[in-house]
Amino acid sequence: MTAYVLTVKCPSRRGIVAAISGYLAEAGCNITDSAQFDDPLTGNFFTRTTFVSETGAKAEELIAGFAPIATEFEMEWAITPGLERTKVLLMVSNFGHCLNDLLYRWRIGALPIDIVGVVSNHLTYQKVVVNHDIPFHHIKVTKENKPEAEARLMAVVEDSGAELVVLARYMQVLSDAICKKMSGRIINIHHSFLPSFKGANPYKQAYERGVKLIGATAHYVTADLDEGPIIEQDTVRITHAQSAEDYVSLGRDVEAQVLSRAIHAHIHHRVFQNGNKTVVFPASPGSYASERMG
């Protein structure tokens, strides 16, 4: 049996769930998991449905059959093969904890993606990347060459077929043009001290102020720096006995965990943008790291 994921966002009204389940039943499909949310503030309805085709129907057939229903309910929707792996381009500067964590999860199969390349404005992690048989692209960025550098970046995205770009502690600001062109397809990670502690050493600033919680935020990138729709967050508690170095170490751990969970949610089509916010449906029962469709 072939597994699929159906995602729908549309104006809320009566009969949406009945129309979806009725179509799938008539098409010889069995629903294996379903989640939905009706937002009274925006008037939007969201649902994610996983199902198997007991007749072996192709995605093209299911898409064609569902199109009239989607039109009737004004849906933004997609039907995606459950085993389809997302092509991901990673970007990093000089902090490698998120990159190394993602490479490890990818290597052991905990993050079912295809890493199509790594872009960096430094050469620090070239050997690490090449040793994983992944293409490494060194794109130096300066004030003078930024338009040229971004043109090279977009060429890498297009040539590699990357469907998602992950800023794994990439310390350059992307232009508004790229943010708009890649809307909903770039995920960033940063510490959650913003806007209180800015600059090169926020963990030291937090230590000096006696902060008791360290957190991290993963979000979609928009033209508003570090203010895009939030996908995932987490915190870790700090005590007075811990040092500034402990703050940095714990911060790196929580950043890596939050970023991997955000990517996992995105590639499994569990994230929906809802204005400045997101709707994120939880993973199926069991470990999120082993969730697989089909």
N, C-alpha and C positions, 0 to 999 in steps of 0.2 A: 504494500500500500504506500502511496506517495503522500508525504506530509507537507502542509502549507500553513502560512500565517496570513490572516486577513486583518488589516488595520483600517479603521474608519474614524474620521472626524467629520462631524456635520452638525447643522442646527438641530437642536433637540425637538423632537416631536413624537407623537404616539406611533407605534408600529415598526420602529426601526429593527429592534431585536427579532420580532416575528418575521420580518421580511428577510433578514439575514439567515436565520435558522431554517426558514421554509425553503429558501433557495438551495442551501447546502443539502438539506434532506432530499430534495427533488433531484439534485445533481449526483446523488449517490455518495455523499460525504458524511463522515461521522465526526462530530465536534469532540475534541479531547480536552480542551481547556478554553475558558472564556472569562474575560474581565471587562467591566464597563464602568463608566463614570459620567454622571450628568451634572454639569457645572451650572448652577442657577445664576451665577454672577455674569457669566459670558453668554449663557444660552447655548453652549456647545455640548455635544454628546461625543464621547470617545469610547471605542471598544477595540479589543484585541482578541481575536479568536484563532485558536489553532485547530486544525482538522486534518483528517486523512481522507483521501479519495479511495473508496473501496472499488472503484471501477478503473483506477489508474489514469484518470483524466489528466491531461497536460494543463500547465498553467494558462496557456493561451486560450484553451476552451473555457476554463473557469472564469477568466477575465472577461471574455466576450459575453458569457452568459450573465455575469453579474452587472455588467455595464448599465442596463436599463434601470436596475434598482438604484444604483449609485446616482444616476441622473435624477431619478424621482426624488431622492432624499438629499440632493445637493452635497454629495459626499466628496471629501478628499480621502482617497483610499488606495490600497495596494494589496495584491495577492502575491506572496513571495514564497518560493520553494523553501521548505524548512531547513534543508541541509546546505543552502547556498551560503558560502562564506564571504564576508565583507572584505574588500580590498582596502587595506589601511596603510597610510603613509605616516610615519612617526617623524617628529621634529624635536631636536634637543640642542642645548647649548653646552654649558660646562657642568651642570648638575646631572649626574647619571642615574640616580636612584630609581626614578620612574621608568626610564628606558630599560635598565637592567631587569626590573621587576616584570615589565611587559614582555621582554624577550624570554624570560624564564617561563612565564605562564603560557606563552605561545609555544615554546619548545616542548612542554610536557602535555600540551593539548587542553589546558584549563581555559584558554582563551581562543576559541575556534575562529581565527581570522587568518587572512593571508597578508603578511607584512610585505608590501611591494617595494619598500625602500625606507631609508632614513635620511633626512635632510638636517644638516647642521651648519651653523655659521662658524664653527671651530672644528679642529681635527682631533679633538680629545678622544672621541669614541669611534674613530674610524676602524681601528683594528678589531674592537669588540664586535662591531657590526659586520665587517667583512668575514670574520671568523664564523658568523652564523649564516654565511652564504646569502647575505642580503645586500642589495645595492646601496652604496653610500654616496651621498651627493653633498659635496662641500660648497656651500654658497655663502661667501663672505658678504656681510652687510655693513655698509657705512652710510652716513648721511648723503654722500655724493652719489652712491651707486644703488640706492634703495629701489628705484623704479626698475632698473635692470635686474637686480636680484629677485624682485618679485615676479618679473617676467620669466626668469629661469625657474622659479618655484612652480609657477602655473604650468610651465612646460613639463616639469616632472610629474605633476598631478595628472595632466592629460595623457602623457606618454605611458604612465604606469597604470592608468585606469583606476586610480585611487577613488574610492567612494567616501572615505572618511579620512580626515587629517587630524592627528592627535598631537597637541603641543605638550610634550612630555618634559616640561620645564624648559621651553624654548623662550629665551629672554629677549625677544624682539617683538615690537608692536606691529601687527599686520595692518595694512592700509584699509581704509573704508571700502575701497573698491573690491578687494579680495573678500572682506567680511561679507559684503552683500552678495557677491557672486557665489560664495560657498556657504551661504546661510543654511544653518542646520546640519552642516557637514564638517564643522571644526569644533573639537572639544579641547578645552584648556583646563589646567589644574593650577591652583594657587593656595597659599595659606589663607586662613580665614581671619587674619588680623586686620585686613583692610576694612575701612580706610584709616584706622587708628595708627598702625605702624607701617609706614611706607619705606622705600629705599632698599639698600643692598643687604642690610642685616636686620630684618624684622624680628627674628627670634631673640637676638640680643636685647633689642628694645623691649620685647615682651618680658624677658627675664628681669630686666632692670625695673620694670613696673610691677613685678610680682604677679603676672598673669597666671591663673589657675587652670585654664582650659586652652589646649592647642587644637586647632581644627584645620580642615582642608575643604575646599569647594571645587567641584568639577562642574563646568557649565559650557553651554554653547557660546562660541565667540560671536560678538556683534561689534558694531562700530563704537559702542560705548565700552571703554576699556574695563575689563573684569566685571561687567554688569550684565552679561548675557543670561538667558534663562538657566536656572540651576537644575542640574540633573541629580547630583549626589553630594552629600556632605557627611562628615563624621568628626568626632572630637576625642581627645584623650586627656585625662586629668593629670595635672602637675602638682607637686607638693613643694613646700618651701625648701626642702632638703636637696632638690635637684639643681643641677648646674646649668649654665647657658648651653654647654655642649649637649646635655641631656635634652634640652628643648629642641635643638637642631635634629638630633637623632630620632626623637619621637615624632617630630614634625615630618621628617622624611618618610617614616613608616606610614603615617596616616595619609600622606599625600599619595603614596603608591597604591594603597588599598582603595582609596576613594576613586582614583583615576581608573583603576581596573574595573571597579564595579560600574562606573559610568559607561565605559566602553561596552561592557557586557550587556547592560540594559539597552544601549543604542543598537548593537548588532542583532539583538533578538527582537527588535521592533517593539520595545516596551515603553518608549519615550515619545510623547506627543507634545509639541509646543502649543501653549495656550496663552497667547499674548506674551507678556513678560515672564510668564511662569511655565512650568511643565506639568504634565500629568505623567507619572511613572508607575506603571503597573508592576507589582512584585513578581519575582521569579517563581516558577513552578515549585512545588514542594521538593525539598532536598537541597543539596548544595548548589548555589548559584553558579559556581565554577564548572559544574559538570552538566548544566542544562543544555540539552541538545534536542532539536526537533527531529522526529522520525526515529 
